[in-house]
Amino acid sequence: MTAVVLAATVGALFALGTFLLLRRDLIRVVWGLAIVSQAANLYLLAMGGIAPATAESVPILAGHGEHVPTTADPVVQALVLTAIVIGFGMTAFALVLSYRVYEEHDTLDVSALGDRE
């Protein structure tokens, strides 16, 4: 059941992000890009999975006897954490650039910006 909910959430985020990317307003395009990047992060976390830990994979668990808890892959979590920080910085920079475009051209309509010479 959890996998179905997670798959539906990832699919809905990708759909919403794609919908916003196809809008004419530049701010909505920036937010669509941010949502797509967060959907990709959620997908990576979901695919990282949880696996049974062994003393070879997690050396600190070597002295805990027979009962070894299940663990998640920390490499995927570290990569997603890095991607979240980079995505936040990219979104902030894109919003500042959008504000600068608005100051220069008095519009955020992508079609009107493309027609300018």
WOGIFEN-V759759 format. One record per helix or strand. SS is the DSSP state (A for helix, B for strand). FROM is the first residue (numbers start at 1). LEN is the number of residues. If there is no record, write none. Layout:
# WOGIFEN-V759759
ss=SS from=FROM len=LEN
ss=SS from=FROM len=LEN
This chain:
# WOGIFEN-V759759
ss=A from=2 len=20
ss=B from=25 len=1
ss=A from=26 len=23
ss=B from=50 len=3
ss=A from=59 len=3
ss=B from=70 len=3
ss=A from=74 len=32
ss=B from=109 len=1
ss=A from=110 len=6
